[in-house]
Amino acid sequence: MTERIIEMFKVADIAVTERQAEQFRILFEFMTEYNKNVNLTSITEFEDVVMKHFIDSVLPFAMFDIPEGASFIDVGTGAGFPSLPLLIVRPDLKGTLCDSLGKRCTYLEMALGKVGVNAEVIHARGEELGRKRREQYDYATARAVAALPVLTELCLPFVKVGGRFVALKSVNEEVKAAENSVKQLGGKLDKMLDYKLPNGDGRRLVIIKKISQTPTKYPRSYANITKKPL
């Protein structure tokens, strides 16, 4: 199983060590077992998990440079994607995993222990935590949690000026729709890149740079964010 993980990552031009492949194997087995009692993912077949969760989480972060020891928050992390795979390949990063569901946070704490990587897990709604931890992280990230205008308001307040919000989206995501929210929240589109996973699935990487402080009235309540996107 570990050899197959190494092979699949190699096809994506990502080198993982035997130790990292073993960590991914442990994560796969623990997640799929835990998933029988707590709904974490509908993807449970081994190669699908490696491709659509593990590689899908790591590949976009290989497309730009992240300084050693940088801090990031994964907003609405769910079963720990992209944060858990990212921390396996970049254990130097200082990660915070935020999710609104207590059962998932319990799983995440256990998964971190099983895999042997360190990170902070916080049980909180993103918009509430964003008001408490304003501009404390080098990076914020989210993976297909919501439409980009909504995600931008949830994530950009966490980011330091000069840092970046990294959104992992489908190729159908309309980036132009988020232009106003990005501007109002102190951001600027830094990079947009369409790419494919080795299995042919299309993805879109959107990177927004924080160029000025987010006004203190943001983030708003989640109801307002979703009903009246910026």
N, C-alpha and C positions, 0 to 999 in steps of 0.2 A: 504493500500500500504506500509506504514512504517513497519507494522508487518511482511509482506512478505519479505521485505528487511532484517530485523533482522533474520528471519528464514533462508534465503538463505545464508547469511554470516555465520550463526551458523554451517551450513552443511560444510562450508569450514574451520571450527575451528577458525573463527574470530568473536570476540565479538564487536558489535557496539551498542552504546547507542541509546535511542529514539531520542535524539537530532541529532546524526549523521545520523540515518535512515531518519529523516526529511530532512536533508541537501541533502542526496542522492535523495530523492523524488523530491525536488526542482530542483536539477541538471537534473534529468531525464526529467521533464516536460519542463524546460527551453530549454534544448538541442534539444529535439524533435520538439518543436515549432519553434525554430530558424532554425532548419535544413530544414524547408519548403522553406526558402529563400536563405540560404547559405549552401552549401554542406559540412556537417561535418562528417557524418557517414551514412553507408548503413544499420546499425543495429538500428532499432527503436522500436521493440516490447519490452515491459516492462521487462519481465524476461530475454530476450536476452541481453538487455542493462546491467541489474544488473550482469548477469553472465559474459558476454564477454567483458564488459568495466570496470565495477566497481570492481567486485571480481578479475578479471584478472589483474587489476592494483594494487590491494592491497596485494593479496596473496603472490607473490614472496618476498615482503619486510617484510613479517612476518617470513621468513625463515632464516634471519640473523639479527644481532643487529645493529641498527642505533642509535648512541648517541643522547640524547636530545639536541635540538637546532642546529643540524647539518645543513649545507647548501647543496643544490643540484640544479642542472640545468637539466631541461628536454629538450633535444635537438630534434627539429622537433616534438613538442608536439601535433600538429594537433588540435583535439577537446579537448585537455587537459588530455590525458592519457599517462602515469599513474599519472601525477602530481595532478590533481584535486581530485580524490579519495584518493590519498595518503595524501594530505593536510587535507582532512576531518577527517581521522583517526589519523593523526599525525600533528595537528595544531602547534606544537612546532617547526617544521622544517621550515627553511628559504628557500623558493622555488623561482626559476627563471624559467619562461616558455618562451621558445624561439621558434618562428615559422617564416617562410619566407613569409607567406601570411597575408597581412594587415587585410583582412576581418575576418580571424580566430582570430587574435590578438584582434580585437574589441570585438568579441564574448567572448573571454577568460576574458577580463577585466570585462565585464558585468556579466559573470558567477561567477566570484570570488565575486563580490558584492552581487549577488543574494544568493549565498550559505553562505556567511559570513566568508570567510577565506582570509588571506592576502598572496599575492605573487607579485613578479615583473613579468611583461609581456614585452618581448622585441621582436620587429619586426625586425628580422635580419636573414641572412643565417648563419647556424651553423659554417661554416668554417671561415666566416668573423669575427663573434663575438669571435670565439676561438682564434684569433690572438690578440684581444683586452683584453680578460679576461683570460689570461693564468694562470693556476694553482691557481684559486681563490675559488674553491669549494671542499667540502669534498666528494661529490658524483656527478657523471653525470649519466644520465639514458636516455635510448631511447627504444621505443617499436616497434619492427618490421619495422623500417623505411627503412633499407637497409641491404645489406650483412655485416657480421661482420667485415671484413677487412676495409670496407668503414666507418662503424659506429665507429670503434676504432679510426681512424684518425680524425673523426669529434668530438668525445667526450673526448678522453683521454687528449688532451691539456688543457681542462678546469680544470682537477683534480689536487689538491695539491699532493705533494709527501706524500705517506702514505694513501691517499684517494683511492676511488674505482670507477670504471666505471661499472654500472649495466645494462646489456643488457637483455631485455625480448624478447625471440625468440621462433620460432617454433621448434619442435623436429627434423625437417629436416635440421636445420642449421648446417653446417660443421664448427666446432670450430677450427679444425686443420688448416684450410685454413687461419686463422687469426694469426697463431703463429708468423710469420715474422713481421707483422705490430705491434703486441703487443710488441714484443721485441724492435723494432726500435723506438717506441714511448715512451719507458720508463716503460712499464708495465710487469706484470707477471700474468698468469692465477691463480686465487685464488680459485675459486670454479666453478664447473659446475654441475647442478642438473636438472634432468628430473623429471617432476611432472605432475599431471593432475588436471584440474579444476573439480569441483563436477559433471559437466555434461559429463565428460570423455574426453574432449579435451586435447590433449597433449601439454605441454609447456617445454621450456628449459630456465633455468636461468644461465646466464654466468656472473661471477664477476671477473673483472680484477683489480688487485692492482697496484697502481702507485708506483714504487720503485725508479725511478730516473726522473729527469726533461726531458720533451719532447724537442728534438732539435728545435731550433727556426724556422727552415725551414718548420715545420709542424704546422698547417694543410696547405696543398697546395690548389690550386683552386679546386672547386668541379669537374670540367672537368677532371683534372689530377687524382684526387682521384678515380673517377669511371673508367676512361680509363686505368689507370695503378696502380691498388691497390698494396700496399706494400706487 
